[in-house]
Every structure is written in C-alpha cells, then in structure tokens.
Amino acid sequence: MRLGIFLLAARFPGQDDAAALSRTVEAALAAERAGFDDVWLAEHHFMSYGVVPSATLLAGHLLAATTLVDVGTAVSVLSTQHPVALAEQSAMLALLSGGRFRLGVGRGGPWRDLEVFGSGLPRYEHGFAESLDLLLAWLRSDRLGWSGEHFAFREVPVVPRAAVPPPVTVACTSPATEALAAERGLPMLLGMHVGPDEKAAAVVRHGDPSLPHVSTHVAQVADTREQAVTALMDGMPRWLGPGLEGYVAVDDRPRPSRDPVAYTRLMCDLHPVGSPDDCAESLITTVERTGIRHLILLVEAAGSRTAVLENIARLGEEVLPTVRTATQPTAR
C-alpha cells in the first residue's frame, strides 16, 4: 500500500508566485515528516491554477531536499515537449535520486500551450501514442534512431541512461487512453473527477489489475465532516474559480465553463472529506472497490498555507495508520 500527496502549487488569493512555490516545497517536506510515501507534482502553463511549468524541475529540487519520499510528476504533458528531452531529464533524476523519481505522463488538453510551444493541435490530437512510444524506447535503449509521423532522427547514443528506468504511469481519462496504456503494459493514473465505481470500471477495461495503478483524491480532515466540508466550500472556490479561467483553447473552440462552487461540492461528495474516520473509510472503500493500492491525496484545497500544513500533519497522524492497517494483505 502506497499513500502520497498531490500538489497543484495553486496561487491562493493574496499570494504571489514565490509564496505559492515556497508553500509547495514546504508541503512536500511536511509530507515526508508525516510518513507519506511519495509526493506528486502537477504541471501547468499560463494560469494561477498551478504555477509549476516544469514538474521535472521541481521534482529535482524536492529530490535533493528529501531523503525518503519518492517524487513523481502528475503529469508531465507530452503534447508540449519533446519526448526525448523528457526522457533525458527523467533518467538523470532517476540516477541522481537513487531511483526515487517516478514519471507520470499525459496528453494534456487543447490549450494555448500548444501555440506558445509550437507543438500544435496535430500533436495533441494524433501524436500522443507516438510520443509515448518514443519516450519509452529512449528510456529502455542504449542507442536510438526514430522515423515516425511527428518525430524523425538518425541514431544517437542515449546519455545519460538509467540501468533501471523510472516507472512510467499514464494519466487516463478515456477508454481510448486506457487501451493505449494497457497495450504498453503501463499503469494508469486516474483523476479526481470520478468515484471508486468509475475507477473500478477503468481497471476492468484496462485488463490488468495487478499493475500499480494510481488513484487521485481530494483529502481534507477535520474534527467533523461538517467542519471539513465548510473548510473546502469556503476556501476552494476562491482559488479554483480564477484558476480555471487559465484553461483557454488554442483554437477558440467552445468550452463549457465549470462552476467552482458546484465542483467543490462534487469533490466533497466523492472524496475523503470529513473526520479522520470518515477519511479513512473513504480511502479503504476505494481500495476495496478498485483493487488500487496506490492513492495520492490533493491536500491544498482549503486554500491557505496553514490549512495545508495542518491537513498534511493530521492525515499522516490520524488517517494513514488506519488505512495501512485495514488494507494490509491477509496472511494465508
């Protein structure tokens, strides 16, 4: 059983980017002290929803600042960067950290990032499979050349090369991406927008429940469920609303707007939000229904530095031990 935290590095009201990044580093160090197994970092561009433009860069900083936790990306977006460059960075982080780096990748969205970085809609719409295959081939090779629709180059040496490549996880939000991950024998990273039944169905569609799939959750602990829900309903919409405005389509295609208050309410209904017993029960239910034994928790939703650090400490002390005990495999 693995339990980690997930950090968006959102810019809270009244904060600047320096404060958001400093809080994110502080939260990662607090998670190590609290007994979490890993820390996962989001990547975004041109928005206050998350102020980390390079999850691998911040991962390197955190790997140097910690000694116990693994650090992963959730996710590095393949549609806006070259797969070889990402593979090189990942191999280097794996070597420098003694194998504590984990690489989560995803297709991303049809956002203006594609225009700024020059990768364009075709790579986003049709190139994810090739990007993923090139990334995997680089991580597993001594030398590599490539001839594909989106990438082509003559054979070159792979430097640096990690004898044990970092584990790769694929963010999956559709059956098509689930099938793509399954074909390559890769575990899925399943997001916060669906509950345990939908995640269980994704595992069934994927076809290999033995892989180390990862489930993402919002987590907020308080003395009572009412207090935890109030903390999120008061805090989350204030940073979530302005943050969501950063999702701007590259081609001005219509995009339904999301109500931050309704979305926060959905998160409260789906995820471990409540007393320590409530939170533990929710996480244990996910394990039992899905078979997924790696859960990562978004701990920043209440929207203040103090709330984040208190949430991490209480989850570590009052929730994680219960979940670990309840999900321990039964000896035969």
C-alpha positions in Angstrom: 0.0 0.0 0.0 1.4 3.4 -1.0 -0.1 6.7 0.1 1.2 10.0 -1.3 0.2 13.7 -1.7 -0.6 15.6 -4.9 0.5 19.2 -5.1 -1.0 21.6 -7.7 1.0 24.6 -6.4 -2.1 26.8 -6.9 -1.7 30.5 -6.3 -4.1 31.3 -3.4 -5.8 34.7 -3.0 -3.3 37.3 -1.9 -0.3 35.2 -2.7 2.4 35.7 -5.4 4.1 33.0 -7.3 7.1 32.9 -4.9 4.8 32.2 -2.0 2.9 29.5 -3.9 6.2 27.7 -4.8 7.6 28.1 -1.3 4.4 26.6 0.2 4.6 23.7 -2.3 8.1 22.9 -1.2 7.2 23.2 2.5 4.2 20.9 1.9 6.4 18.2 0.3 8.9 18.3 3.3 5.9 18.1 5.7 4.6 15.1 3.8 7.9 13.3 4.3 7.8 14.0 8.0 4.2 12.9 8.2 5.0 9.4 6.8 3.7 9.7 3.3 5.4 7.5 0.7 5.6 10.0 -2.2 4.9 13.5 -3.5 3.4 14.1 -6.9 3.6 17.4 -8.8 1.3 19.0 -11.4 2.4 20.9 -14.4 0.6 23.9 -15.8 1.3 26.9 -18.0 -0.1 30.5 -18.1 -2.5 30.1 -15.2 -2.9 30.5 -11.4 -4.4 27.1 -11.1 -0.8 25.8 -10.8 2.3 27.8 -11.1 4.8 25.0 -11.8 5.7 25.0 -15.6 8.1 22.1 -15.2 7.2 19.3 -12.9 10.6 17.6 -13.5 12.5 20.7 -12.5 10.6 21.0 -9.2 10.9 17.2 -8.7 14.7 17.6 -8.9 14.6 20.3 -6.3 12.5 18.2 -4.0 14.5 15.0 -4.5 17.6 16.9 -3.4 15.7 18.3 -0.3 14.3 14.9 0.8 15.7 11.5 1.7 12.8 9.1 2.0 9.9 10.0 -0.3 9.6 9.2 -4.0 8.8 12.3 -6.1 6.6 12.0 -9.3 5.1 14.1 -12.0 1.3 14.1 -12.3 1.7 14.8 -15.0 4.4 15.9 -17.4 2.5 16.9 -20.6 3.8 15.1 -23.7 1.9 17.2 -26.1 4.0 20.3 -25.4 7.6 18.9 -25.1 9.9 16.6 -26.9 9.7 13.0 -25.6 13.5 12.6 -25.8 14.1 15.7 -23.7 11.6 14.5 -21.1 13.2 11.0 -21.1 16.7 12.5 -20.6 15.5 14.6 -17.7 13.8 11.5 -16.2 16.8 9.3 -16.5 19.0 11.9 -14.9 16.6 12.4 -12.0 16.4 8.6 -11.5 20.2 8.4 -11.3 20.7 11.4 -9.0 18.0 10.3 -6.6 18.9 6.6 -6.4 15.6 5.6 -8.0 13.2 7.8 -6.2 11.8 9.6 -9.3 8.5 8.5 -10.9 7.3 9.8 -14.2 3.6 10.4 -14.8 2.7 11.5 -18.4 -0.4 12.7 -20.0 -1.8 14.1 -23.3 -2.9 17.4 -21.8 -5.6 19.5 -23.4 -6.2 21.6 -26.4 -4.9 24.7 -24.7 -2.9 27.7 -25.8 0.2 26.0 -24.6 0.2 24.2 -28.0 0.6 27.5 -29.8 3.2 29.0 -27.5 5.5 26.0 -27.6 4.8 25.4 -31.3 3.8 21.7 -31.0 0.3 22.4 -32.4 -3.0 20.7 -32.4 -2.0 17.7 -34.6 0.5 16.5 -32.0 -2.1 16.9 -29.3 -4.9 15.2 -31.3 -3.0 12.4 -33.1 0.6 12.2 -31.7 0.3 11.1 -28.1 0.8 7.4 -28.8 4.0 8.1 -30.8 5.3 10.5 -28.2 4.7 7.8 -25.5 6.4 5.1 -27.6 9.4 7.3 -28.3 9.7 8.2 -24.6 9.6 4.5 -23.6 12.0 3.5 -26.3 14.6 6.1 -25.2 14.3 5.1 -21.5 14.9 1.4 -22.5 17.7 1.8 -25.1 21.5 2.3 -25.3 21.2 3.9 -28.8 18.1 5.0 -30.7 17.0 6.4 -34.0 13.4 7.2 -35.0 11.2 7.5 -38.1 7.6 8.5 -37.3 4.9 10.9 -38.3 5.8 13.5 -35.7 9.5 12.7 -34.9 12.4 11.6 -37.0 16.2 11.5 -36.3 19.3 9.4 -37.0 20.6 7.0 -34.4 22.3 8.7 -31.4 23.6 7.4 -28.1 21.3 7.5 -25.1 23.1 9.6 -22.4 22.5 9.5 -19.5 21.0 6.1 -19.3 19.4 4.7 -16.1 20.0 0.9 -15.9 16.7 0.8 -14.1 14.4 3.3 -15.9 12.0 5.3 -13.7 8.5 3.8 -13.6 6.1 5.4 -16.0 2.4 6.0 -15.3 -0.2 7.3 -17.9 -3.0 9.7 -17.0 -6.2 8.1 -18.3 -9.5 10.0 -18.7 -11.0 7.9 -21.6 -11.3 4.3 -22.6 -9.0 5.1 -25.6 -6.2 6.2 -23.4 -6.8 3.2 -21.0 -6.4 0.9 -24.0 -3.2 2.7 -25.1 -1.7 2.2 -21.6 -2.8 -1.4 -21.5 -1.2 -2.2 -24.8 2.1 -1.0 -23.4 1.8 -2.7 -20.1 1.7 0.7 -18.2 -0.3 1.5 -15.1 -3.0 4.2 -15.1 -3.2 7.5 -13.2 -6.9 8.0 -12.5 -8.1 11.5 -11.6 -10.3 13.2 -9.1 -13.3 13.7 -11.3 -14.7 10.2 -10.9 -15.5 8.0 -7.9 -14.5 4.4 -7.0 -17.1 2.7 -9.2 -15.9 4.5 -12.3 -12.3 3.8 -11.4 -13.1 0.1 -10.8 -14.6 0.1 -14.3 -11.4 1.6 -15.8 -9.3 -1.1 -14.1 -11.6 -3.7 -15.7 -11.3 -2.1 -19.1 -7.6 -1.9 -18.8 -7.5 -5.6 -18.1 -4.5 -5.9 -15.7 -5.5 -5.2 -12.1 -2.0 -6.3 -10.9 -0.3 -3.2 -12.3 0.4 -0.4 -9.8 -2.4 1.9 -10.9 -2.7 5.2 -9.0 -5.9 6.8 -7.8 -6.1 10.6 -7.1 -8.3 12.1 -4.4 -9.1 15.4 -2.7 -8.5 14.9 1.1 -9.5 17.2 3.9 -9.6 16.1 7.5 -11.2 17.9 10.4 -12.8 17.0 13.7 -16.2 16.5 11.9 -17.4 16.1 8.3 -19.3 19.4 8.6 -16.1 21.3 9.5 -14.1 19.7 6.7 -16.8 20.4 4.1 -17.1 24.0 5.4 -13.3 24.5 5.1 -13.4 23.4 1.4 -16.6 25.2 0.5 -15.1 28.4 2.0 -11.6 28.0 0.6 -11.5 26.1 -2.6 -13.8 28.2 -4.9 -11.7 31.3 -4.1 -8.6 29.9 -5.8 -10.3 27.4 -8.1 -12.5 29.9 -9.9 -9.7 32.3 -11.1 -7.5 29.3 -11.8 -10.0 27.6 -14.1 -10.0 30.7 -16.3 -6.5 29.8 -17.4 -7.8 26.9 -19.5 -8.0 28.7 -22.9 -8.4 26.6 -26.0 -5.8 27.2 -28.7 -8.3 27.4 -31.5 -11.1 29.2 -29.6 -13.2 26.0 -29.6 -16.2 26.4 -27.3 -15.5 25.0 -23.8 -18.2 24.6 -21.1 -17.5 26.7 -18.1 -17.2 24.9 -14.7 -18.9 26.3 -11.6 -16.2 26.3 -8.9 -18.8 26.0 -6.1 -20.6 23.0 -7.7 -17.2 21.4 -8.5 -16.1 21.8 -4.8 -19.3 20.2 -3.7 -18.7 17.3 -6.0 -15.2 16.8 -4.6 -16.7 16.8 -1.1 -19.1 14.1 -2.1 -16.6 11.9 -4.0 -13.6 12.0 -1.7 -12.2 11.7 1.8 -13.5 14.9 3.3 -14.5 14.7 7.0 -13.4 13.3 10.3 -10.3 11.0 10.5 -12.7 8.0 10.5 -14.6 9.4 7.5 -11.4 9.9 5.5 -10.0 6.5 6.3 -13.3 4.8 5.4 -13.4 6.6 2.1 -9.9 5.6 1.2 -10.4 2.0 2.3 -13.6 1.8 0.2 -11.6 2.9 -2.9 -9.0 0.1 -2.3 -11.7 -2.5 -1.8 -13.8 -1.5 -4.8 -11.0 -0.9 -7.3 -8.1 -3.0 -6.1 -5.8 0.0 -6.5 -3.2 0.2 -3.7 -1.6 3.5 -4.5 -3.6 6.6 -3.5 -2.4 10.2 -3.8 -4.2 13.0 -2.0 -4.6 16.6 -3.0 -4.1 18.3 0.3 -4.2 22.0 -0.7 -7.9 22.5 -1.4 -8.7 24.6 1.7 -6.7 27.4 0.3 -4.2 28.6 2.9 -0.6 27.7 3.9 -1.7 27.0 7.5 -4.6 24.8 6.4 -2.3 22.8 4.0 0.3 22.0 6.6 -2.3 21.1 9.3 -4.1 18.9 6.8 -0.9 17.0 6.0 0.0 16.5 9.6 -3.4 15.3 10.6 -3.7 13.0 7.7 -0.3 11.5 8.5 -1.1 11.0 12.2 -4.8 10.2 12.2 -5.7 8.7 8.8 -2.7 6.9 7.2 -2.2 4.4 10.0 -5.8 3.3 9.9 -5.7 2.9 6.1 -2.5 0.9 6.2 -3.7 -1.4 8.9 -7.1 -2.0 7.2 -5.6 -2.7 3.8 -2.8 -5.0 4.9 -2.9 -8.2 2.9 -4.3 -11.1 4.9 -1.7 -13.8 5.6 -2.6 -17.2 4.2 
